[in-house]
Amino acid sequence: MALIRLTAEKLKSRVAGDVESETAVDDVLEEIDRLHQIIEPLLFL
């Protein structure tokens, strides 16, 4: 999960200036956060 987030953050710096791409990457980062919130408790079951 951390690698996916790192890749998305790296991509965000590459698309700086393109509002549509930045928005898409922000959406991906939000979804990564949501997945993390779902997966983290499951690891302790």
C-alpha positions in Angstrom: 0.0 0.0 0.0 2.9 2.3 0.8 4.4 1.7 -2.6 1.2 2.6 -4.3 0.9 5.8 -2.3 4.5 6.7 -3.0 4.0 6.2 -6.7 0.9 8.4 -6.7 2.7 11.2 -4.9 5.6 11.0 -7.3 3.1 11.2 -10.2 1.5 14.2 -8.7 4.7 16.2 -8.9 5.1 15.2 -12.5 1.7 16.4 -13.5 1.9 19.7 -11.7 0.3 22.4 -13.7 -2.3 20.1 -15.3 -5.4 20.6 -13.1 -7.3 17.6 -14.4 -4.4 15.2 -13.8 -3.7 16.7 -10.4 -7.4 16.2 -9.5 -7.3 12.6 -10.7 -4.1 11.9 -8.6 -5.7 13.5 -5.6 -8.7 11.2 -6.1 -6.3 8.2 -6.2 -4.6 9.3 -3.0 -8.0 9.6 -1.3 -9.0 6.1 -2.4 -5.7 4.8 -1.1 -6.4 6.3 2.3 -9.9 4.7 2.3 -8.4 1.3 1.4 -5.8 1.7 4.2 -8.6 2.4 6.7 -10.4 -0.8 5.6 -7.4 -3.0 5.4 -5.6 -2.0 8.6 -8.2 -3.4 11.0 -8.4 -6.6 9.0 -4.7 -7.3 9.5 -5.4 -7.7 13.2 -8.2 -10.3 12.9 
